[in-house]
Amino acid sequence: MDFTGRDIISIADFQRSEILHILARAAEVEATGRGKLLAGTVMATLFFEPSTRTRLSFEAAMLHQDGRVIGFSDVASTSTRKGESLADTIRMVEQYADVIVIRHPRDGAARLAAEVSRVPVINGGDGANQHPTQTFLDLYTIAKLQPALATGERALDIAFAGDLRYGRTVHSLVHALCHFRVNLLLVAPRGLELPEQYLEEARQAGVAVRTVASLQEAAAQSDILYMTRLQEERFPDPLEFDHVKASYRMTAAMLAGARPSMRILHPLPRVNEIATDVDATPHAQYFAQAGNGIPVRQALLALVLGRQP
């Protein structure tokens, strides 16, 4: 399966077989460890909005495989401040790099960059639209923790909790999971439920979806509990936010009824939706999840650059 020169813009651009191929390549890269897989290549990171995990893990992915990194993480220091268009920025940067990773606050910016660029473009997040490499690392983490995802030997129960309306990581992951044998459990505050288009997509794929009443119920009935933070700006009434925030906070005591193999994921950053006492439980896997970004992004970079492990 040849991905050379391919852009990574949306998880919707990938079929099940392609997703499994990427996960298998990530496992190979992780097993091999540091090396020279990306030696002689240059990655440009164009981050038009703040990022911690995505930018650092992409840079670590390149450096651990002997690649080089150029780019910026502060738009104030770029020619965009002088009025340079995104298209012109891409046409300029492609002269210097073999692959471009872009994060931009505007929906569709990554697609526009890919249409302009002669080198592969990887979407590091564009507005509330897509974050495909996060979805790949989420799938990779789930597959490592629950191998049934890839084998299909049984349906996994995967719960999503928190802001399901605006969370781009949730939307992309729900879309990707429609390729697999899963049941979805949803728990969200009123007004932050999963949009109908994703519910309909799951139904069309034959994925069972049901709503549960609380975090405790989600933890007790799932193999994977995917937590997201609640965003205060989404609530018109600060008092309502304070009330809901208290109801959507996972503590270690709430895990008493969870399956022993249940694991908690979170795209991070967390605010107060997961208490720090959860960190010491075997259920907590969100920091390991963030670490999985390195082999996944190494695999994606190697694939689009035509490099073999």
SVG drawing of the C-alpha trace seen along z (x, -y; Angstrom):
<svg xmlns="http://www.w3.org/2000/svg" viewBox="-30 -44 50 57">
<polyline fill="none" stroke="black" stroke-width="0.4" points="0.0,0.0 1.7,-3.2 1.1,-6.5 4.0,-8.3 3.2,-12.0 -0.3,-11.6 -1.8,-14.4 -3.2,-13.6 -6.1,-16.0 -9.2,-14.2 -9.8,-10.8 -12.8,-10.6 -10.2,-10.2 -9.1,-6.7 -10.7,-3.3 -10.5,-0.5 -7.7,1.3 -5.6,-1.9 -6.2,-2.7 -5.0,0.8 -2.0,0.5 -1.0,-2.8 -1.5,-1.2 0.6,1.8 3.4,-0.5 3.3,-2.5 3.7,0.8 6.7,1.7 8.3,-1.7 7.7,-1.6 9.2,1.9 12.3,0.7 12.9,-2.3 15.1,-5.3 16.9,-5.1 17.5,-6.9 14.1,-6.2 13.7,-9.9 17.3,-10.8 17.9,-13.5 14.4,-14.8 13.1,-18.1 9.7,-18.8 8.2,-22.3 5.9,-22.9 3.5,-25.8 1.6,-26.4 -0.7,-29.4 -2.3,-28.7 -0.9,-27.3 0.0,-23.6 1.9,-21.6 1.5,-17.8 1.0,-17.9 3.9,-20.2 6.3,-18.6 5.4,-15.0 5.8,-15.8 9.2,-17.4 10.2,-14.5 9.1,-12.0 11.4,-13.6 14.4,-14.1 14.2,-10.5 14.5,-9.2 17.3,-11.5 15.1,-14.0 15.3,-17.8 12.7,-20.4 12.1,-24.0 9.1,-26.1 7.3,-28.4 4.9,-28.2 4.2,-31.9 2.3,-33.5 3.3,-37.0 6.9,-36.3 5.9,-35.4 5.1,-37.4 1.4,-36.7 1.5,-39.7 2.5,-41.7 -0.5,-40.4 1.0,-37.3 -1.7,-34.9 -1.7,-31.2 -1.3,-30.1 1.8,-32.2 3.2,-31.0 2.8,-27.4 4.4,-28.1 7.3,-29.6 7.7,-26.9 7.5,-24.0 10.8,-25.3 12.5,-24.4 10.9,-21.2 9.9,-17.7 6.7,-17.7 4.5,-20.3 2.6,-20.0 0.1,-22.8 -2.2,-23.8 -4.6,-26.7 -7.6,-28.2 -9.7,-28.3 -11.7,-25.3 -10.5,-24.0 -7.1,-25.7 -5.3,-22.4 -7.2,-21.3 -6.4,-24.6 -2.7,-24.2 -2.7,-20.7 -4.3,-22.0 -1.5,-24.5 1.5,-22.5 3.7,-20.3 4.9,-18.4 2.7,-16.3 0.7,-18.3 -0.4,-16.8 -3.2,-18.5 -2.3,-19.1 -5.7,-20.5 -7.8,-23.1 -10.3,-25.0 -13.2,-22.8 -12.9,-20.7 -10.3,-17.8 -7.3,-16.5 -6.6,-13.2 -3.2,-12.4 -4.9,-12.6 -7.5,-10.1 -4.8,-7.7 -3.0,-7.8 -6.3,-7.3 -7.0,-4.3 -3.5,-3.0 -3.8,-3.4 -7.2,-1.6 -5.8,1.2 -2.8,1.7 -5.1,1.7 -7.9,3.7 -6.6,5.8 -10.2,6.8 -10.5,3.5 -8.2,4.7 -9.1,8.4 -12.8,7.8 -13.3,10.9 -15.8,9.0 -17.5,5.6 -15.8,3.1 -17.9,0.9 -16.5,-2.6 -17.9,-5.5 -17.5,-9.2 -18.0,-11.8 -18.0,-15.5 -18.3,-18.0 -19.4,-15.8 -20.9,-18.7 -17.8,-20.8 -15.0,-18.3 -13.2,-17.7 -11.3,-14.7 -14.6,-13.0 -16.1,-13.7 -13.1,-12.3 -12.8,-9.2 -16.5,-8.4 -16.2,-8.5 -13.2,-6.2 -14.8,-3.8 -17.6,-3.2 -15.1,-1.0 -14.9,1.4 -17.0,3.6 -17.9,1.2 -20.8,0.1 -20.9,-3.6 -22.0,-4.9 -22.5,-8.7 -22.8,-10.9 -22.9,-14.7 -24.4,-17.8 -27.6,-19.1 -26.7,-21.1 -23.4,-19.4 -24.7,-16.1 -23.1,-14.4 -24.4,-16.1 -27.1,-14.2 -24.8,-13.8 -22.5,-11.5 -25.3,-9.6 -26.7,-9.0 -23.3,-7.9 -23.0,-5.4 -26.5,-4.0 -25.7,-3.7 -22.6,-1.7 -24.6,0.6 -23.0,-0.7 -25.2,-0.6 -25.4,-3.9 -27.0,-4.6 -27.0,-7.4 -26.0,-6.7 -26.9,-8.9 -23.6,-9.4 -19.8,-9.0 -20.1,-6.1 -22.4,-4.2 -20.1,-4.9 -17.1,-3.6 -19.0,-0.5 -20.2,0.5 -17.2,-0.4 -13.9,1.1 -12.6,-2.4 -13.8,-5.7 -12.8,-8.7 -13.0,-11.8 -13.1,-15.4 -13.0,-18.7 -16.0,-20.9 -15.4,-24.4 -16.7,-27.2 -17.2,-29.5 -19.9,-27.1 -22.2,-27.9 -24.2,-31.2 -24.7,-30.9 -21.5,-30.6 -23.6,-29.1 -24.8,-26.4 -21.2,-25.6 -20.1,-25.3 -23.0,-22.9 -22.3,-20.7 -18.6,-20.8 -19.0,-19.1 -21.2,-16.4 -18.6,-15.6 -15.6,-15.0 -14.1,-11.5 -12.6,-10.5 -10.9,-7.3 -13.8,-6.4 -16.1,-6.4 -14.1,-3.6 -15.1,-1.0 -17.6,0.7 -15.4,0.5 -14.3,3.5 -10.7,4.4 -9.5,3.9 -11.4,0.6 -9.0,-2.2 -9.5,-6.0 -8.3,-8.1 -8.2,-11.9 -6.8,-14.0 -5.5,-16.5 -5.2,-19.0 -7.4,-18.2 -8.7,-20.9 -10.6,-19.4 -12.7,-16.6 -10.3,-13.9 -9.1,-14.2 -5.4,-13.6 -6.2,-10.6 -7.2,-8.7 -3.7,-9.0 -2.4,-6.3 -5.1,-3.8 -4.5,-1.1 -7.4,-2.6 -5.5,-5.9 -3.8,-5.7 -4.0,-9.3 -0.3,-10.1 0.7,-6.9 -1.8,-7.9 0.0,-11.1 3.3,-9.2 1.8,-7.1 1.8,-10.2 5.5,-9.7 5.4,-6.2 2.1,-7.1 3.5,-10.3 6.8,-8.7 4.8,-6.1 2.7,-8.7 5.8,-10.8 7.6,-7.7 4.6,-6.7 4.1,-10.0 7.8,-10.4 8.1,-7.0 10.5,-5.7 10.5,-2.0 11.3,-0.8"/>
</svg>
